[in-house]
Amino acid sequence: MATAVPAQHPNVHAHTRYWVVPAARAIVALAAAAVITFTRDAHTAPFGLIVFGAFAILDGLVTGILSVLLAGGRLTRILFAVQGAIGLIAGVLALALSGAGLGLFLYLVTVWAALTGFLELYNGIRERSRDAAARDWLIVGAITAVLALVLLLAPADAVLAIGLFGAWAVIVGVFQAIGAVTLRGASHSRTPSAGAESGS
């Protein structure tokens, strides 16, 4: 028995071009994961701050700007704009203070993950019956909030902390890529029926 995807529920809308947002976010996350994985002697605090800083700026720009242009409701766009701004601030601080050490890396990534994770989780909860992307927001927000919790409780070790961030980037990047493909298919599947209804 086939299971309907969220976008096919009559009360759930799949915005036609929104799939571009998770696709772009997936590229940014997977690029950060690849840099961490394939760079020799990568697990040092300065390196972690530089990689996180570049990631946070790019992800903040993608999340903020593209969501404002392509997401659904007004409050959803505002919350993603705030999420993007948090990423930009965290990224700029990480790059500007890249020599500050492990303490700053742990602080910035933990605060960034807690704030952005909560915002995305909240967006997912409030839009779960209206937007086809809400389930993805909920899951990504939860995973990001878990990253904050794990970094808060884990021993202060650069190898462990940067490895945890890299693992998060892989998981979220793959999930965002799958979400982008799913949303693109869902939005395309609705287009012909919507046109037929408008023409009848």
C-alpha positions as CSV (number, residue, x, y, z in Angstrom):
1,M,0.0,0.0,0.0
2,A,1.6,3.3,-1.1
3,T,2.1,6.0,1.5
4,A,1.3,9.6,0.5
5,V,4.2,12.1,0.8
6,P,3.4,15.1,2.9
7,A,3.1,17.4,-0.1
8,Q,0.1,15.3,-1.4
9,H,-2.0,16.0,1.7
10,P,-4.7,18.4,0.7
11,N,-3.8,20.8,3.5
12,V,0.0,20.7,2.9
13,H,1.6,22.9,0.3
14,A,4.9,22.2,-1.5
15,H,6.3,25.6,-2.7
16,T,7.4,25.2,-6.2
17,R,11.0,26.4,-5.9
18,Y,11.7,26.0,-2.2
19,W,13.7,22.8,-2.9
20,V,16.6,25.0,-4.0
21,V,17.1,26.0,-0.3
22,P,17.8,22.6,1.1
23,A,19.8,21.7,-2.0
24,A,22.1,24.7,-1.4
25,R,22.3,24.1,2.3
26,A,23.2,20.5,1.6
27,I,26.1,21.6,-0.6
28,V,27.4,23.9,2.0
29,A,27.2,21.3,4.8
30,L,28.8,18.5,2.7
31,A,31.6,20.8,1.6
32,A,32.4,21.6,5.3
33,A,32.3,17.9,6.1
34,A,34.6,17.1,3.2
35,V,37.1,19.7,4.2
36,I,37.2,18.3,7.8
37,T,37.4,14.7,6.6
38,F,40.1,15.1,3.9
39,T,42.4,17.7,5.4
40,R,45.5,16.4,7.2
41,D,46.0,17.7,10.8
42,A,42.5,19.2,10.6
43,H,41.5,18.7,14.2
44,T,43.0,21.9,15.7
45,A,41.0,24.7,17.2
46,P,42.1,27.4,14.7
47,F,41.3,25.1,11.8
48,G,37.9,24.3,13.4
49,L,37.1,28.0,13.8
50,I,38.0,28.7,10.2
51,V,35.9,25.9,8.8
52,F,33.0,26.6,11.0
53,G,33.3,30.3,10.3
54,A,33.2,29.8,6.5
55,F,30.4,27.3,6.8
56,A,28.3,29.5,9.1
57,I,28.6,32.5,6.8
58,L,27.7,30.6,3.7
59,D,24.9,28.7,5.4
60,G,23.6,31.9,6.9
61,L,23.5,33.6,3.6
62,V,21.8,30.7,1.9
63,T,19.3,30.1,4.7
64,G,18.4,33.7,5.2
65,I,18.3,35.1,1.6
66,L,16.9,32.1,-0.2
67,S,14.3,31.4,2.5
68,V,13.1,35.0,2.4
69,L,12.7,34.7,-1.4
70,L,11.2,31.1,-1.6
71,A,9.7,30.1,1.7
72,G,6.0,30.2,2.4
73,G,4.5,32.2,5.3
74,R,5.7,35.6,6.5
75,L,6.7,34.4,10.0
76,T,8.5,31.5,8.5
77,R,10.6,33.8,6.3
78,I,11.3,36.1,9.3
79,L,12.5,33.2,11.5
80,F,14.7,31.9,8.7
81,A,16.1,35.4,8.2
82,V,16.9,35.6,11.9
83,Q,18.5,32.1,11.7
84,G,20.6,33.3,8.8
85,A,21.7,36.4,10.7
86,I,22.8,34.3,13.6
87,G,24.9,32.2,11.3
88,L,26.5,35.3,9.8
89,I,27.4,36.7,13.2
90,A,28.8,33.4,14.4
91,G,30.8,32.9,11.2
92,V,32.3,36.4,11.3
93,L,33.3,36.0,14.9
94,A,34.8,32.6,14.2
95,L,36.9,33.9,11.4
96,A,37.9,37.1,13.1
97,L,39.0,35.3,16.3
98,S,40.3,32.1,14.7
99,G,43.4,32.1,16.9
100,A,41.4,32.3,20.1
101,G,41.4,28.5,20.8
102,L,39.2,25.6,21.6
103,G,37.1,27.5,24.2
104,L,35.8,29.9,21.6
105,F,35.1,27.1,19.1
106,L,33.0,25.2,21.6
107,Y,31.2,28.4,22.7
108,L,30.4,29.6,19.2
109,V,29.3,26.3,17.8
110,T,27.2,25.4,20.8
111,V,25.4,28.8,20.9
112,W,24.9,28.8,17.2
113,A,23.6,25.2,17.2
114,A,21.2,25.9,20.1
115,L,19.7,29.0,18.6
116,T,19.4,28.0,15.0
117,G,18.3,24.5,16.0
118,F,15.5,25.9,18.1
119,L,14.4,28.3,15.4
120,E,14.3,25.6,12.8
121,L,12.6,23.1,15.1
122,Y,10.0,25.7,16.0
123,N,9.4,26.4,12.3
124,G,8.9,22.7,11.7
125,I,6.4,22.3,14.6
126,R,4.3,25.3,13.7
127,E,4.2,24.6,10.0
128,R,3.9,20.8,10.1
129,S,0.3,20.7,8.9
130,R,0.7,23.4,6.2
131,D,4.2,23.1,4.6
132,A,5.7,20.1,2.9
133,A,9.2,21.1,4.1
134,A,8.1,21.3,7.8
135,R,9.1,17.7,8.6
136,D,12.6,18.4,7.2
137,W,12.9,21.6,9.3
138,L,11.8,19.7,12.4
139,I,14.3,16.9,11.9
140,V,17.3,19.2,11.0
141,G,16.4,21.5,13.9
142,A,16.3,18.6,16.3
143,I,19.7,17.2,15.0
144,T,21.2,20.7,15.4
145,A,19.9,21.1,18.9
146,V,21.3,17.7,19.8
147,L,24.7,18.9,18.5
148,A,24.6,21.8,20.9
149,L,23.7,19.5,23.8
150,V,26.5,17.0,22.9
151,L,29.1,19.7,22.6
152,L,28.0,21.1,26.0
153,L,28.4,17.8,27.7
154,A,31.4,16.3,25.8
155,P,35.0,16.7,27.1
156,A,36.8,19.8,25.9
157,D,38.8,18.0,23.2
158,A,39.6,19.6,19.8
159,V,39.6,16.3,17.9
160,L,36.3,15.2,19.4
161,A,34.6,18.6,19.0
162,I,35.6,19.2,15.4
163,G,34.8,15.5,14.6
164,L,31.3,16.0,16.1
165,F,30.7,19.1,14.0
166,G,31.9,17.2,10.9
167,A,29.6,14.3,11.6
168,W,26.7,16.7,12.1
169,A,27.5,18.3,8.7
170,V,27.5,14.9,7.0
171,I,24.2,13.8,8.5
172,V,22.5,17.2,7.9
173,G,24.0,17.5,4.4
174,V,22.7,14.1,3.3
175,F,19.3,14.7,4.8
176,Q,19.0,18.1,3.2
177,A,19.9,16.6,-0.2
178,I,17.3,13.9,0.1
179,G,14.8,16.6,1.3
180,A,15.5,18.7,-1.8
181,V,14.9,15.8,-4.2
182,T,11.7,14.9,-2.4
183,L,10.4,18.5,-2.3
184,R,11.3,19.0,-6.0
185,G,9.4,15.9,-7.0
186,A,6.4,16.8,-4.8
187,S,6.2,20.4,-6.2
188,H,6.4,19.0,-9.8
189,S,3.7,16.4,-9.2
190,R,1.3,19.1,-8.0
191,T,1.8,21.4,-11.0
192,P,-0.2,19.5,-13.7
193,S,-3.1,18.9,-11.4
194,A,-3.2,22.5,-10.3
195,G,-3.2,23.6,-13.9
196,A,-6.0,21.2,-14.8
197,E,-8.1,22.5,-11.9
198,S,-7.5,26.1,-12.9
199,G,-8.5,25.3,-16.5
200,S,-11.7,23.4,-15.6
